[in-house]
Amino acid sequence: PPMGVSKACSSCVRTADVKEACTQCDQFICQNCSRLCSCCNTVTCSLCSTIDYGDVGEQVLCNGCSIFQV
């Protein structure tokens, strides 16, 4: 985007203050909507991550790690 144009969060469409992007789809996400993968510690958006309700409790897994946790 051109200089001075704010980047909107792909999840909540609010302005993303932090220049954070999902490592899976490269969409901009704000701090409230970003999720940290419990396995590889990468930042993902809600569309590119799943929550595993396993024996250990809730764990956020990015799409890359979730295929190995079946």
PQR file of N, CA, C, O and H, with PARSE charges and radii, in Angstrom:
ATOM      1  N   PRO A   1       0.821  -1.207   0.000 -0.5600 1.5000
ATOM      2  CA  PRO A   1       0.000   0.000   0.000  0.2800 2.0000
ATOM      3  C   PRO A   1       0.858   1.262   0.000  0.5500 1.7000
ATOM      4  O   PRO A   1       1.995   1.225   0.471 -0.5500 1.4000
ATOM      5  N   PRO A   2       0.352   2.360  -0.507 -0.5600 1.5000
ATOM      6  CA  PRO A   2       1.105   3.617  -0.522  0.2800 2.0000
ATOM      7  C   PRO A   2       1.384   4.114   0.890  0.5500 1.7000
ATOM      8  O   PRO A   2       0.731   3.698   1.846 -0.5500 1.4000
ATOM      9  N   MET A   3       2.349   4.996   1.007 -0.4000 1.5000
ATOM     10  CA  MET A   3       2.709   5.547   2.317 -0.0000 2.0000
ATOM     11  C   MET A   3       1.511   6.279   2.924  0.5500 1.7000
ATOM     12  O   MET A   3       0.771   6.964   2.218 -0.5500 1.4000
ATOM     13  H   MET A   3       2.880   5.334   0.230  0.4000 1.0000
ATOM     14  N   GLY A   4       1.329   6.130   4.229 -0.4000 1.5000
ATOM     15  CA  GLY A   4       0.257   6.820   4.920 -0.0000 2.0000
ATOM     16  C   GLY A   4      -1.050   6.044   4.950  0.5500 1.7000
ATOM     17  O   GLY A   4      -1.972   6.424   5.671 -0.5500 1.4000
ATOM     18  H   GLY A   4       1.931   5.574   4.803  0.4000 1.0000
ATOM     19  N   VAL A   5      -1.147   4.972   4.188 -0.4000 1.5000
ATOM     20  CA  VAL A   5      -2.360   4.161   4.204 -0.0000 2.0000
ATOM     21  C   VAL A   5      -2.205   3.090   5.276  0.5500 1.7000
ATOM     22  O   VAL A   5      -1.216   2.357   5.294 -0.5500 1.4000
ATOM     23  H   VAL A   5      -0.397   4.663   3.603  0.4000 1.0000
ATOM     24  N   SER A   6      -3.187   3.004   6.169 -0.4000 1.5000
ATOM     25  CA  SER A   6      -3.087   2.025   7.241 -0.0000 2.0000
ATOM     26  C   SER A   6      -3.438   0.639   6.727  0.5500 1.7000
ATOM     27  O   SER A   6      -4.216   0.480   5.786 -0.5500 1.4000
ATOM     28  H   SER A   6      -3.991   3.600   6.154  0.4000 1.0000
ATOM     29  N   LYS A   7      -2.856  -0.336   7.354 -0.4000 1.5000
ATOM     30  CA  LYS A   7      -3.117  -1.725   6.989 -0.0000 2.0000
ATOM     31  C   LYS A   7      -4.184  -2.272   7.920  0.5500 1.7000
ATOM     32  O   LYS A   7      -4.100  -2.108   9.138 -0.5500 1.4000
ATOM     33  H   LYS A   7      -2.224  -0.206   8.118  0.4000 1.0000
ATOM     34  N   ALA A   8      -5.172  -2.911   7.353 -0.4000 1.5000
ATOM     35  CA  ALA A   8      -6.278  -3.427   8.154 -0.0000 2.0000
ATOM     36  C   ALA A   8      -6.051  -4.891   8.482  0.5500 1.7000
ATOM     37  O   ALA A   8      -5.494  -5.648   7.686 -0.5500 1.4000
ATOM     38  H   ALA A   8      -5.240  -3.044   6.364  0.4000 1.0000
ATOM     39  N   CYS A   9      -6.494  -5.271   9.663 -0.4000 1.5000
ATOM     40  CA  CYS A   9      -6.428  -6.663  10.097 -0.0000 2.0000
ATOM     41  C   CYS A   9      -7.366  -7.493   9.229  0.5500 1.7000
ATOM     42  O   CYS A   9      -8.496  -7.082   8.966 -0.5500 1.4000
ATOM     43  H   CYS A   9      -6.947  -4.656  10.309  0.4000 1.0000
ATOM     44  N   SER A  10      -6.907  -8.646   8.787 -0.4000 1.5000
ATOM     45  CA  SER A  10      -7.734  -9.492   7.922 -0.0000 2.0000
ATOM     46  C   SER A  10      -8.866 -10.170   8.682  0.5500 1.7000
ATOM     47  O   SER A  10      -9.830 -10.628   8.069 -0.5500 1.4000
ATOM     48  H   SER A  10      -5.989  -8.980   9.000  0.4000 1.0000
ATOM     49  N   SER A  11      -8.766 -10.241  10.006 -0.4000 1.5000
ATOM     50  CA  SER A  11      -9.812 -10.896  10.790 -0.0000 2.0000
ATOM     51  C   SER A  11     -10.895  -9.923  11.257  0.5500 1.7000
ATOM     52  O   SER A  11     -12.080 -10.155  11.015 -0.5500 1.4000
ATOM     53  H   SER A  11      -7.983  -9.868  10.504  0.4000 1.0000
ATOM     54  N   CYS A  12     -10.502  -8.843  11.920 -0.4000 1.5000
ATOM     55  CA  CYS A  12     -11.496  -7.930  12.500 -0.0000 2.0000
ATOM     56  C   CYS A  12     -11.629  -6.634  11.712  0.5500 1.7000
ATOM     57  O   CYS A  12     -12.489  -5.815  12.035 -0.5500 1.4000
ATOM     58  H   CYS A  12      -9.540  -8.654  12.117  0.4000 1.0000
ATOM     59  N   VAL A  13     -10.820  -6.425  10.705 -0.4000 1.5000
ATOM     60  CA  VAL A  13     -10.824  -5.273   9.816 -0.0000 2.0000
ATOM     61  C   VAL A  13     -10.497  -3.959  10.526  0.5500 1.7000
ATOM     62  O   VAL A  13     -10.676  -2.883   9.956 -0.5500 1.4000
ATOM     63  H   VAL A  13     -10.122  -7.091  10.442  0.4000 1.0000
ATOM     64  N   ARG A  14     -10.026  -4.044  11.745 -0.4000 1.5000
ATOM     65  CA  ARG A  14      -9.528  -2.845  12.416 -0.0000 2.0000
ATOM     66  C   ARG A  14      -8.103  -2.596  11.940  0.5500 1.7000
ATOM     67  O   ARG A  14      -7.479  -3.460  11.324 -0.5500 1.4000
ATOM     68  H   ARG A  14      -9.880  -4.918  12.209  0.4000 1.0000
ATOM     69  N   THR A  15      -7.605  -1.418  12.230 -0.4000 1.5000
ATOM     70  CA  THR A  15      -6.243  -1.097  11.824 -0.0000 2.0000
ATOM     71  C   THR A  15      -5.261  -1.958  12.595  0.5500 1.7000
ATOM     72  O   THR A  15      -5.332  -2.055  13.821 -0.5500 1.4000
ATOM     73  H   THR A  15      -8.111  -0.715  12.730  0.4000 1.0000
ATOM     74  N   ALA A  16      -4.350  -2.578  11.875 -0.4000 1.5000
ATOM     75  CA  ALA A  16      -3.323  -3.403  12.509 -0.0000 2.0000
ATOM     76  C   ALA A  16      -2.176  -2.489  12.908  0.5500 1.7000
ATOM     77  O   ALA A  16      -1.397  -2.057  12.058 -0.5500 1.4000
ATOM     78  H   ALA A  16      -4.293  -2.499  10.880  0.4000 1.0000
ATOM     79  N   ASP A  17      -2.069  -2.192  14.204 -0.4000 1.5000
ATOM     80  CA  ASP A  17      -1.027  -1.294  14.703 -0.0000 2.0000
ATOM     81  C   ASP A  17       0.354  -1.899  14.497  0.5500 1.7000
ATOM     82  O   ASP A  17       1.274  -1.240  14.014 -0.5500 1.4000
ATOM     83  H   ASP A  17      -2.701  -2.542  14.895  0.4000 1.0000
ATOM     84  N   VAL A  18       0.475  -3.142  14.866 -0.4000 1.5000
ATOM     85  CA  VAL A  18       1.748  -3.834  14.735 -0.0000 2.0000
ATOM     86  C   VAL A  18       1.840  -4.342  13.304  0.5500 1.7000
ATOM     87  O   VAL A  18       0.871  -4.864  12.753 -0.5500 1.4000
ATOM     88  H   VAL A  18      -0.273  -3.677  15.258  0.4000 1.0000
ATOM     89  N   LYS A  19       3.002  -4.185  12.719 -0.4000 1.5000
ATOM     90  CA  LYS A  19       3.167  -4.671  11.351 -0.0000 2.0000
ATOM     91  C   LYS A  19       3.428  -6.169  11.397  0.5500 1.7000
ATOM     92  O   LYS A  19       4.517  -6.648  11.082 -0.5500 1.4000
ATOM     93  H   LYS A  19       3.790  -3.761  13.166  0.4000 1.0000
ATOM     94  N   GLU A  20       2.397  -6.884  11.797 -0.4000 1.5000
ATOM     95  CA  GLU A  20       2.486  -8.329  11.964 -0.0000 2.0000
ATOM     96  C   GLU A  20       1.680  -8.987  10.853  0.5500 1.7000
ATOM     97  O   GLU A  20       0.566  -8.565  10.546 -0.5500 1.4000
ATOM     98  H   GLU A  20       1.512  -6.495  12.053  0.4000 1.0000
ATOM     99  N   ALA A  21       2.243 -10.004  10.268 -0.4000 1.5000
ATOM    100  CA  ALA A  21       1.539 -10.730   9.214 -0.0000 2.0000
ATOM    101  C   ALA A  21       1.533 -12.206   9.556  0.5500 1.7000
ATOM    102  O   ALA A  21       2.462 -12.715  10.184 -0.5500 1.4000
ATOM    103  H   ALA A  21       3.148 -10.347  10.518  0.4000 1.0000
ATOM    104  N   CYS A  22       0.490 -12.882   9.143 -0.4000 1.5000
ATOM    105  CA  CYS A  22       0.379 -14.313   9.346 -0.0000 2.0000
ATOM    106  C   CYS A  22       1.488 -15.015   8.563  0.5500 1.7000
ATOM    107  O   CYS A  22       1.716 -14.709   7.393 -0.5500 1.4000
ATOM    108  H   CYS A  22      -0.264 -12.469   8.633  0.4000 1.0000
ATOM    109  N   THR A  23       2.168 -15.945   9.204 -0.4000 1.5000
ATOM    110  CA  THR A  23       3.265 -16.648   8.537 -0.0000 2.0000
ATOM    111  C   THR A  23       2.755 -17.664   7.522  0.5500 1.7000
ATOM    112  O   THR A  23       3.525 -18.152   6.694 -0.5500 1.4000
ATOM    113  H   THR A  23       1.983 -16.193  10.155  0.4000 1.0000
ATOM    114  N   GLN A  24       1.467 -17.986   7.579 -0.4000 1.5000
ATOM    115  CA  GLN A  24       0.897 -18.966   6.663 -0.0000 2.0000
ATOM    116  C   GLN A  24       0.358 -18.301   5.393  0.5500 1.7000
ATOM    117  O   GLN A  24       0.658 -18.751   4.287 -0.5500 1.4000
ATOM    118  H   GLN A  24       0.842 -17.590   8.251  0.4000 1.0000
ATOM    119  N   CYS A  25      -0.441 -17.226   5.542 -0.4000 1.5000
ATOM    120  CA  CYS A  25      -1.101 -16.622   4.381 -0.0000 2.0000
ATOM    121  C   CYS A  25      -0.646 -15.198   4.083  0.5500 1.7000
ATOM    122  O   CYS A  25      -1.087 -14.610   3.095 -0.5500 1.4000
ATOM    123  H   CYS A  25      -0.684 -16.860   6.440  0.4000 1.0000
ATOM    124  N   ASP A  26       0.231 -14.627   4.922 -0.4000 1.5000
ATOM    125  CA  ASP A  26       0.773 -13.277   4.756 -0.0000 2.0000
ATOM    126  C   ASP A  26      -0.264 -12.159   4.869  0.5500 1.7000
ATOM    127  O   ASP A  26       0.008 -11.033   4.451 -0.5500 1.4000
ATOM    128  H   ASP A  26       0.588 -15.105   5.724  0.4000 1.0000
ATOM    129  N   GLN A  27      -1.436 -12.441   5.420 -0.4000 1.5000
ATOM    130  CA  GLN A  27      -2.435 -11.404   5.670 -0.0000 2.0000
ATOM    131  C   GLN A  27      -2.036 -10.643   6.926  0.5500 1.7000
ATOM    132  O   GLN A  27      -1.472 -11.225   7.853 -0.5500 1.4000
ATOM    133  H   GLN A  27      -1.657 -13.355   5.759  0.4000 1.0000
ATOM    134  N   PHE A  28      -2.325  -9.339   6.964 -0.4000 1.5000
ATOM    135  CA  PHE A  28      -2.015  -8.540   8.143 -0.0000 2.0000
ATOM    136  C   PHE A  28      -3.016  -8.855   9.245  0.5500 1.7000
ATOM    137  O   PHE A  28      -4.213  -8.991   8.994 -0.5500 1.4000
ATOM    138  H   PHE A  28      -2.783  -8.866   6.211  0.4000 1.0000
ATOM    139  N   ILE A  29      -2.507  -8.969  10.475 -0.4000 1.5000
ATOM    140  CA  ILE A  29      -3.369  -9.244  11.625 -0.0000 2.0000
ATOM    141  C   ILE A  29      -2.959  -8.350  12.781  0.5500 1.7000
ATOM    142  O   ILE A  29      -1.778  -8.056  12.966 -0.5500 1.4000
ATOM    143  H   ILE A  29      -1.534  -8.859  10.679  0.4000 1.0000
ATOM    144  N   CYS A  30      -3.951  -7.918  13.562 -0.4000 1.5000
ATOM    145  CA  CYS A  30      -3.643  -7.099  14.731 -0.0000 2.0000
ATOM    146  C   CYS A  30      -3.267  -8.017  15.894  0.5500 1.7000
ATOM    147  O   CYS A  30      -3.389  -9.239  15.810 -0.5500 1.4000
ATOM    148  H   CYS A  30      -4.910  -8.156  13.413  0.4000 1.0000
ATOM    149  N   GLN A  31      -2.813  -7.401  16.970 -0.4000 1.5000
ATOM    150  CA  GLN A  31      -2.346  -8.184  18.114 -0.0000 2.0000
ATOM    151  C   GLN A  31      -3.476  -8.993  18.754  0.5500 1.7000
ATOM    152  O   GLN A  31      -3.235 -10.084  19.271 -0.5500 1.4000
ATOM    153  H   GLN A  31      -2.714  -6.408  17.039  0.4000 1.0000
ATOM    154  N   ASN A  32      -4.698  -8.473  18.724 -0.4000 1.5000
ATOM    155  CA  ASN A  32      -5.833  -9.178  19.331 -0.0000 2.0000
ATOM    156  C   ASN A  32      -6.213 -10.432  18.562  0.5500 1.7000
ATOM    157  O   ASN A  32      -6.693 -11.399  19.154 -0.5500 1.4000
ATOM    158  H   ASN A  32      -4.894  -7.587  18.304  0.4000 1.0000
ATOM    159  N   CYS A  33      -6.006 -10.428  17.258 -0.4000 1.5000
ATOM    160  CA  CYS A  33      -6.429 -11.559  16.430 -0.0000 2.0000
ATOM    161  C   CYS A  33      -5.303 -12.547  16.138  0.5500 1.7000
ATOM    162  O   CYS A  33      -5.552 -13.641  15.632 -0.5500 1.4000
ATOM    163  H   CYS A  33      -5.617  -9.642  16.778  0.4000 1.0000
ATOM    164  N   SER A  34      -4.081 -12.169  16.450 -0.4000 1.5000
ATOM    165  CA  SER A  34      -2.972 -13.074  16.150 -0.0000 2.0000
ATOM    166  C   SER A  34      -2.930 -14.223  17.156  0.5500 1.7000
ATOM    167  O   SER A  34      -3.277 -14.061  18.326 -0.5500 1.4000
ATOM    168  H   SER A  34      -3.879 -11.280  16.860  0.4000 1.0000
ATOM    169  N   ARG A  35      -2.507 -15.356  16.683 -0.4000 1.5000
ATOM    170  CA  ARG A  35      -2.360 -16.545  17.532 -0.0000 2.0000
ATOM    171  C   ARG A  35      -0.940 -17.069  17.386  0.5500 1.7000
ATOM    172  O   ARG A  35      -0.355 -17.027  16.304 -0.5500 1.4000
ATOM    173  H   ARG A  35      -2.225 -15.487  15.732  0.4000 1.0000
ATOM    174  N   LEU A  36      -0.406 -17.556  18.473 -0.4000 1.5000
ATOM    175  CA  LEU A  36       0.950 -18.094  18.470 -0.0000 2.0000
ATOM    176  C   LEU A  36       0.870 -19.610  18.507  0.5500 1.7000
ATOM    177  O   LEU A  36       0.247 -20.182  19.402 -0.5500 1.4000
ATOM    178  H   LEU A  36      -0.881 -17.590  19.352  0.4000 1.0000
ATOM    179  N   CYS A  37       1.493 -20.254  17.546 -0.4000 1.5000
ATOM    180  CA  CYS A  37       1.476 -21.710  17.483 -0.0000 2.0000
ATOM    181  C   CYS A  37       2.231 -22.288  18.684  0.5500 1.7000
ATOM    182  O   CYS A  37       3.357 -21.881  18.971 -0.5500 1.4000
ATOM    183  H   CYS A  37       1.999 -19.790  16.819  0.4000 1.0000
ATOM    184  N   SER A  38       1.611 -23.227  19.373 -0.4000 1.5000
ATOM    185  CA  SER A  38       2.235 -23.844  20.547 -0.0000 2.0000
ATOM    186  C   SER A  38       3.406 -24.736  20.175  0.5500 1.7000
ATOM    187  O   SER A  38       4.260 -25.030  21.012 -0.5500 1.4000
ATOM    188  H   SER A  38       0.697 -23.558  19.140  0.4000 1.0000
ATOM    189  N   CYS A  39       3.447 -25.163  18.935 -0.4000 1.5000
ATOM    190  CA  CYS A  39       4.472 -26.099  18.495 -0.0000 2.0000
ATOM    191  C   CYS A  39       5.719 -25.381  17.953  0.5500 1.7000
ATOM    192  O   CYS A  39       6.835 -25.635  18.406 -0.5500 1.4000
ATOM    193  H   CYS A  39       2.753 -24.925  18.255  0.4000 1.0000
ATOM    194  N   CYS A  40       5.516 -24.479  16.976 -0.4000 1.5000
ATOM    195  CA  CYS A  40       6.683 -23.858  16.326 -0.0000 2.0000
ATOM    196  C   CYS A  40       6.823 -22.368  16.625  0.5500 1.7000
ATOM    197  O   CYS A  40       7.738 -21.723  16.113 -0.5500 1.4000
ATOM    198  H   CYS A  40       4.610 -24.272  16.607  0.4000 1.0000
ATOM    199  N   ASN A  41       5.922 -21.803  17.456 -0.4000 1.5000
ATOM    200  CA  ASN A  41       5.956 -20.398  17.869 -0.0000 2.0000
ATOM    201  C   ASN A  41       5.860 -19.397  16.728  0.5500 1.7000
ATOM    202  O   ASN A  41       6.416 -18.303  16.835 -0.5500 1.4000
ATOM    203  H   ASN A  41       5.179 -22.327  17.873  0.4000 1.0000
ATOM    204  N   THR A  42       5.178 -19.731  15.643 -0.4000 1.5000
ATOM    205  CA  THR A  42       4.963 -18.766  14.577 -0.0000 2.0000
ATOM    206  C   THR A  42       3.625 -18.073  14.781  0.5500 1.7000
ATOM    207  O   THR A  42       2.713 -18.634  15.390 -0.5500 1.4000
ATOM    208  H   THR A  42       4.727 -20.619  15.556  0.4000 1.0000
ATOM    209  N   VAL A  43       3.512 -16.857  14.271 -0.4000 1.5000
ATOM    210  CA  VAL A  43       2.292 -16.071  14.397 -0.0000 2.0000
ATOM    211  C   VAL A  43       1.370 -16.405  13.234  0.5500 1.7000
ATOM    212  O   VAL A  43       1.778 -16.360  12.073 -0.5500 1.4000
ATOM    213  H   VAL A  43       4.252 -16.402  13.777  0.4000 1.0000
ATOM    214  N   THR A  44       0.121 -16.742  13.555 -0.4000 1.5000
ATOM    215  CA  THR A  44      -0.858 -17.073  12.521 -0.0000 2.0000
ATOM    216  C   THR A  44      -2.171 -16.347  12.790  0.5500 1.7000
ATOM    217  O   THR A  44      -2.418 -15.872  13.899 -0.5500 1.4000
ATOM    218  H   THR A  44      -0.210 -16.779  14.498  0.4000 1.0000
ATOM    219  N   CYS A  45      -3.000 -16.271  11.765 -0.4000 1.5000
ATOM    220  CA  CYS A  45      -4.340 -15.702  11.935 -0.0000 2.0000
ATOM    221  C   CYS A  45      -5.304 -16.828  12.307  0.5500 1.7000
ATOM    222  O   CYS A  45      -4.922 -17.998  12.328 -0.5500 1.4000
ATOM    223  H   CYS A  45      -2.799 -16.657  10.865  0.4000 1.0000
ATOM    224  N   SER A  46      -6.537 -16.471  12.597 -0.4000 1.5000
ATOM    225  CA  SER A  46      -7.505 -17.472  13.037 -0.0000 2.0000
ATOM    226  C   SER A  46      -7.863 -18.463  11.932  0.5500 1.7000
ATOM    227  O   SER A  46      -8.236 -19.602  12.214 -0.5500 1.4000
ATOM    228  H   SER A  46      -6.846 -15.521  12.581  0.4000 1.0000
ATOM    229  N   LEU A  47      -7.750 -18.031  10.671 -0.4000 1.5000
ATOM    230  CA  LEU A  47      -8.070 -18.931   9.569 -0.0000 2.0000
ATOM    231  C   LEU A  47      -6.974 -19.963   9.320  0.5500 1.7000
ATOM    232  O   LEU A  47      -7.239 -21.046   8.800 -0.5500 1.4000
ATOM    233  H   LEU A  47      -7.448 -17.106  10.442  0.4000 1.0000
ATOM    234  N   CYS A  48      -5.750 -19.622   9.691 -0.4000 1.5000
ATOM    235  CA  CYS A  48      -4.615 -20.519   9.428 -0.0000 2.0000
ATOM    236  C   CYS A  48      -4.170 -21.281  10.661  0.5500 1.7000
ATOM    237  O   CYS A  48      -3.063 -21.819  10.690 -0.5500 1.4000
ATOM    238  H   CYS A  48      -5.535 -18.741  10.113  0.4000 1.0000
ATOM    239  N   SER A  49      -5.015 -21.335  11.678 -0.4000 1.5000
ATOM    240  CA  SER A  49      -4.663 -22.082  12.881 -0.0000 2.0000
ATOM    241  C   SER A  49      -5.891 -22.805  13.411  0.5500 1.7000
ATOM    242  O   SER A  49      -7.029 -22.418  13.145 -0.5500 1.4000
ATOM    243  H   SER A  49      -5.915 -20.898  11.654  0.4000 1.0000
ATOM    244  N   THR A  50      -5.635 -23.846  14.156 -0.4000 1.5000
ATOM    245  CA  THR A  50      -6.708 -24.596  14.794 -0.0000 2.0000
ATOM    246  C   THR A  50      -6.398 -24.720  16.279  0.5500 1.7000
ATOM    247  O   THR A  50      -5.237 -24.646  16.683 -0.5500 1.4000
ATOM    248  H   THR A  50      -4.710 -24.160  14.373  0.4000 1.0000
ATOM    249  N   ILE A  51      -7.418 -24.906  17.080 -0.4000 1.5000
ATOM    250  CA  ILE A  51      -7.218 -25.101  18.515 -0.0000 2.0000
ATOM    251  C   ILE A  51      -7.420 -26.575  18.806  0.5500 1.7000
ATOM    252  O   ILE A  51      -8.472 -27.146  18.517 -0.5500 1.4000
ATOM    253  H   ILE A  51      -8.361 -24.966  16.752  0.4000 1.0000
ATOM    254  N   ASP A  52      -6.397 -27.177  19.380 -0.4000 1.5000
ATOM    255  CA  ASP A  52      -6.439 -28.595  19.723 -0.0000 2.0000
ATOM    256  C   ASP A  52      -6.851 -28.718  21.187  0.5500 1.7000
ATOM    257  O   ASP A  52      -6.155 -28.234  22.080 -0.5500 1.4000
ATOM    258  H   ASP A  52      -5.542 -26.713  19.614  0.4000 1.0000
ATOM    259  N   TYR A  53      -7.978 -29.365  21.424 -0.4000 1.5000
ATOM    260  CA  TYR A  53      -8.476 -29.564  22.792 -0.0000 2.0000
ATOM    261  C   TYR A  53      -8.084 -30.963  23.254  0.5500 1.7000
ATOM    262  O   TYR A  53      -8.947 -31.816  23.462 -0.5500 1.4000
ATOM    263  H   TYR A  53      -8.543 -29.758  20.699  0.4000 1.0000
ATOM    264  N   GLY A  54      -6.796 -31.195  23.412 -0.4000 1.5000
ATOM    265  CA  GLY A  54      -6.301 -32.522  23.767 -0.0000 2.0000
ATOM    266  C   GLY A  54      -6.143 -32.705  25.255  0.5500 1.7000
ATOM    267  O   GLY A  54      -6.705 -31.961  26.059 -0.5500 1.4000
ATOM    268  H   GLY A  54      -6.095 -30.502  23.243  0.4000 1.0000
ATOM    269  N   ASP A  55      -5.360 -33.721  25.608 -0.4000 1.5000
ATOM    270  CA  ASP A  55      -5.117 -34.059  27.014 -0.0000 2.0000
ATOM    271  C   ASP A  55      -4.364 -32.965  27.758  0.5500 1.7000
ATOM    272  O   ASP A  55      -4.532 -32.800  28.966 -0.5500 1.4000
ATOM    273  H   ASP A  55      -4.903 -34.325  24.955  0.4000 1.0000
ATOM    274  N   VAL A  56      -3.538 -32.225  27.040 -0.4000 1.5000
ATOM    275  CA  VAL A  56      -2.702 -31.198  27.655 -0.0000 2.0000
ATOM    276  C   VAL A  56      -3.486 -29.912  27.895  0.5500 1.7000
ATOM    277  O   VAL A  56      -3.002 -29.020  28.592 -0.5500 1.4000
ATOM    278  H   VAL A  56      -3.401 -32.359  26.059  0.4000 1.0000
ATOM    279  N   GLY A  57      -4.675 -29.800  27.336 -0.4000 1.5000
ATOM    280  CA  GLY A  57      -5.453 -28.571  27.406 -0.0000 2.0000
ATOM    281  C   GLY A  57      -5.492 -27.935  26.025  0.5500 1.7000
ATOM    282  O   GLY A  57      -5.155 -28.568  25.025 -0.5500 1.4000
ATOM    283  H   GLY A  57      -5.068 -30.525  26.770  0.4000 1.0000
ATOM    284  N   GLU A  58      -5.910 -26.671  25.984 -0.4000 1.5000
ATOM    285  CA  GLU A  58      -6.001 -25.971  24.701 -0.0000 2.0000
ATOM    286  C   GLU A  58      -4.622 -25.658  24.152  0.5500 1.7000
ATOM    287  O   GLU A  58      -3.773 -25.113  24.857 -0.5500 1.4000
ATOM    288  H   GLU A  58      -6.184 -26.157  26.797  0.4000 1.0000
ATOM    289  N   GLN A  59      -4.405 -25.999  22.908 -0.4000 1.5000
ATOM    290  CA  GLN A  59      -3.165 -25.653  22.229 -0.0000 2.0000
ATOM    291  C   GLN A  59      -3.503 -25.094  20.862  0.5500 1.7000
ATOM    292  O   GLN A  59      -4.295 -25.679  20.124 -0.5500 1.4000
ATOM    293  H   GLN A  59      -5.095 -26.442  22.335  0.4000 1.0000
ATOM    294  N   VAL A  60      -2.901 -23.958  20.523 -0.4000 1.5000
ATOM    295  CA  VAL A  60      -3.069 -23.388  19.197 -0.0000 2.0000
ATOM    296  C   VAL A  60      -2.026 -24.012  18.290  0.5500 1.7000
ATOM    297  O   VAL A  60      -0.842 -24.041  18.624 -0.5500 1.4000
ATOM    298  H   VAL A  60      -2.257 -23.482  21.123  0.4000 1.0000
ATOM    299  N   LEU A  61      -2.462 -24.508  17.148 -0.4000 1.5000
ATOM    300  CA  LEU A  61      -1.545 -25.108  16.188 -0.0000 2.0000
ATOM    301  C   LEU A  61      -1.751 -24.470  14.827  0.5500 1.7000
ATOM    302  O   LEU A  61      -2.884 -24.342  14.363 -0.5500 1.4000
ATOM    303  H   LEU A  61      -3.424 -24.484  16.877  0.4000 1.0000
ATOM    304  N   CYS A  62      -0.651 -24.064  14.178 -0.4000 1.5000
ATOM    305  CA  CYS A  62      -0.766 -23.540  12.823 -0.0000 2.0000
ATOM    306  C   CYS A  62      -1.092 -24.696  11.887  0.5500 1.7000
ATOM    307  O   CYS A  62      -0.941 -25.860  12.258 -0.5500 1.4000
ATOM    308  H   CYS A  62       0.269 -24.168  14.554  0.4000 1.0000
ATOM    309  N   ASN A  63      -1.535 -24.382  10.689 -0.4000 1.5000
ATOM    310  CA  ASN A  63      -1.902 -25.437   9.739 -0.0000 2.0000
ATOM    311  C   ASN A  63      -0.738 -26.379   9.454  0.5500 1.7000
ATOM    312  O   ASN A  63      -0.947 -27.573   9.241 -0.5500 1.4000
ATOM    313  H   ASN A  63      -1.658 -23.437  10.387  0.4000 1.0000
ATOM    314  N   GLY A  64       0.470 -25.859   9.449 -0.4000 1.5000
ATOM    315  CA  GLY A  64       1.644 -26.701   9.199 -0.0000 2.0000
ATOM    316  C   GLY A  64       1.863 -27.734  10.283  0.5500 1.7000
ATOM    317  O   GLY A  64       2.184 -28.885   9.987 -0.5500 1.4000
ATOM    318  H   GLY A  64       0.640 -24.889   9.622  0.4000 1.0000
ATOM    319  N   CYS A  65       1.695 -27.339  11.540 -0.4000 1.5000
ATOM    320  CA  CYS A  65       1.919 -28.265  12.655 -0.0000 2.0000
ATOM    321  C   CYS A  65       0.711 -29.149  12.927  0.5500 1.7000
ATOM    322  O   CYS A  65       0.864 -30.264  13.426 -0.5500 1.4000
ATOM    323  H   CYS A  65       1.434 -26.404  11.781  0.4000 1.0000
ATOM    324  N   SER A  66      -0.488 -28.667  12.606 -0.4000 1.5000
ATOM    325  CA  SER A  66      -1.684 -29.430  12.944 -0.0000 2.0000
ATOM    326  C   SER A  66      -1.775 -30.754  12.196  0.5500 1.7000
ATOM    327  O   SER A  66      -2.397 -31.691  12.697 -0.5500 1.4000
ATOM    328  H   SER A  66      -0.612 -27.762  12.201  0.4000 1.0000
ATOM    329  N   ILE A  67      -1.178 -30.860  11.018 -0.4000 1.5000
ATOM    330  CA  ILE A  67      -1.228 -32.135  10.287 -0.0000 2.0000
ATOM    331  C   ILE A  67      -0.378 -33.214  10.950  0.5500 1.7000
ATOM    332  O   ILE A  67      -0.598 -34.405  10.731 -0.5500 1.4000
ATOM    333  H   ILE A  67      -0.673 -30.099  10.611  0.4000 1.0000
ATOM    334  N   PHE A  68       0.589 -32.799  11.756 -0.4000 1.5000
ATOM    335  CA  PHE A  68       1.433 -33.790  12.454 -0.0000 2.0000
ATOM    336  C   PHE A  68       0.874 -34.176  13.804  0.5500 1.7000
ATOM    337  O   PHE A  68       1.369 -35.118  14.424 -0.5500 1.4000
ATOM    338  H   PHE A  68       0.768 -31.831  11.933  0.4000 1.0000
ATOM    339  N   GLN A  69      -0.158 -33.467  14.286 -0.4000 1.5000
ATOM    340  CA  GLN A  69      -0.716 -33.721  15.609 -0.0000 2.0000
ATOM    341  C   GLN A  69      -2.012 -34.520  15.564  0.5500 1.7000
ATOM    342  O   GLN A  69      -2.856 -34.375  16.448 -0.5500 1.4000
ATOM    343  H   GLN A  69      -0.560 -32.702  13.783  0.4000 1.0000
ATOM    344  N   VAL A  70      -2.178 -35.345  14.563 -0.4000 1.5000
ATOM    345  CA  VAL A  70      -3.434 -36.101  14.417 -0.0000 2.0000
ATOM    346  C   VAL A  70      -3.473 -37.270  15.383  0.5500 1.7000
ATOM    347  O   VAL A  70      -4.450 -38.019  15.406 -0.5500 1.4000
ATOM    348  H   VAL A  70      -1.492 -35.462  13.845  0.4000 1.0000
TER
END
